[in-house]
């Protein structure tokens, strides 16, 4: 995430709340929904292609701890705090928790690549660890969000809703695996411009899965299908995988500013209660402090020094892209199917907006300042920073 995205977020906010602008500028809700879901699809494709099976194998338990622990802890602590501080029902609290639980690869990955290029922390593989864990962290947050979105907006008992969620997960994984295997071998080797064709196929199939899944009520299936599809397809693409990733990244550059502008336009000052901002910031801040503390504890006994554990914990706080996508989804769903739940969804949207505004620039600043001061520098030409050589407990 860069300065332009923050400005787009504020521009969307101004369009909605400045009287003159709000009178003459209208954002079509249908197109807004399609653009946000398409942006989510691009994020999921990047996450799926970014998962390296060899890296996951060699990073072992520390990568799984960093990917799963802080996200789940923040989701649970947010649910607890919002239940008592904001009077949220438990299912809405967990939905909000998974919105906030995702770290932003748009902030973390470029910052870690810069540190890695300059040789900071490469001997212990700290940049590599954070890059590998960020995609898995997003996958867990998005899956958890989709599960609780189905529970919140479904009628029937909790057991029925959980079974429906498992059904969606099964359908998504199965469809993704089948389509991924198909894309491993198509287009065939004798065709020209294969990376471009593969990028087009993976994008079109994924967008169809996400939009189609929402259309027929399988909310979690489309996202999981996209993740599994992109991961399985990339297993057999060898060197062409990097070229496909570059094309997808170019596509993301188109959707990213639009996404943040649309998120800003969803936050209405007029609809906020007088004490809403303070309570929202307090809820987010308390959950974030618990996340940072828990991340520090999880990194104990992993071979890192005290300062390195502090750096990893603070690097795991920025929020941006996933919050920009998931925040408005609950509001959009409430407007369509359950208007009586719109007040809760507006609070979710407001907290997502504040989380981006507060943690994204501050997180990038903390990583940029603390990295060179805390991490030990080694000559990159003398240290092998390949994922297959990283050995952490």
Secondary structure as the mmCIF struct_conf table of DSSP 4:
data_model
#
loop_
_struct_conf.conf_type_id
_struct_conf.id
_struct_conf.beg_label_comp_id
_struct_conf.beg_label_asym_id
_struct_conf.beg_label_seq_id
_struct_conf.end_label_comp_id
_struct_conf.end_label_asym_id
_struct_conf.end_label_seq_id
HELX_RH_AL_P HELX_RH_AL_P1 UNK A 3 UNK A 17
BEND BEND1 UNK A 18 UNK A 18
HELX_RH_AL_P HELX_RH_AL_P2 UNK A 19 UNK A 24
HELX_RH_AL_P HELX_RH_AL_P3 UNK A 29 UNK A 50
HELX_RH_AL_P HELX_RH_AL_P4 UNK A 53 UNK A 64
HELX_RH_PI_P HELX_RH_PI_P1 UNK A 65 UNK A 69
HELX_RH_AL_P HELX_RH_AL_P5 UNK A 70 UNK A 85
BEND BEND2 UNK A 86 UNK A 86
HELX_RH_AL_P HELX_RH_AL_P6 UNK A 90 UNK A 100
BEND BEND3 UNK A 101 UNK A 101
HELX_RH_AL_P HELX_RH_AL_P7 UNK A 105 UNK A 117
TURN_TY1_P TURN_TY1_P1 UNK A 118 UNK A 119
STRN STRN1 UNK A 120 UNK A 120
TURN_TY1_P TURN_TY1_P2 UNK A 121 UNK A 125
HELX_RH_AL_P HELX_RH_AL_P8 UNK A 126 UNK A 152
TURN_TY1_P TURN_TY1_P3 UNK A 153 UNK A 153
BEND BEND4 UNK A 156 UNK A 156
HELX_RH_AL_P HELX_RH_AL_P9 UNK A 158 UNK A 185
BEND BEND5 UNK A 187 UNK A 187
TURN_TY1_P TURN_TY1_P4 UNK A 189 UNK A 190
BEND BEND6 UNK A 191 UNK A 193
HELX_RH_AL_P HELX_RH_AL_P10 UNK A 194 UNK A 216
TURN_TY1_P TURN_TY1_P5 UNK A 217 UNK A 217
HELX_RH_AL_P HELX_RH_AL_P11 UNK A 219 UNK A 234
TURN_TY1_P TURN_TY1_P6 UNK A 235 UNK A 236
TURN_TY1_P TURN_TY1_P7 UNK A 238 UNK A 239
HELX_RH_AL_P HELX_RH_AL_P12 UNK A 240 UNK A 265
TURN_TY1_P TURN_TY1_P8 UNK A 266 UNK A 266
BEND BEND7 UNK A 269 UNK A 269
TURN_TY1_P TURN_TY1_P9 UNK A 270 UNK A 271
BEND BEND8 UNK A 272 UNK A 272
TURN_TY1_P TURN_TY1_P10 UNK A 274 UNK A 275
HELX_RH_AL_P HELX_RH_AL_P13 UNK A 276 UNK A 298
TURN_TY1_P TURN_TY1_P11 UNK A 299 UNK A 303
HELX_RH_AL_P HELX_RH_AL_P14 UNK A 306 UNK A 315
TURN_TY1_P TURN_TY1_P12 UNK A 316 UNK A 316
HELX_RH_AL_P HELX_RH_AL_P15 UNK A 321 UNK A 337
HELX_RH_3T_P HELX_RH_3T_P1 UNK A 339 UNK A 341
HELX_RH_AL_P HELX_RH_AL_P16 UNK A 342 UNK A 355
HELX_RH_PI_P HELX_RH_PI_P2 UNK A 356 UNK A 360
HELX_RH_AL_P HELX_RH_AL_P17 UNK A 361 UNK A 374
BEND BEND9 UNK A 375 UNK A 375
HELX_LH_PP_P HELX_LH_PP_P1 UNK A 376 UNK A 376
STRN STRN2 UNK A 377 UNK A 377
TURN_TY1_P TURN_TY1_P13 UNK A 380 UNK A 382
BEND BEND10 UNK A 383 UNK A 383
HELX_RH_3T_P HELX_RH_3T_P2 UNK A 387 UNK A 389
#
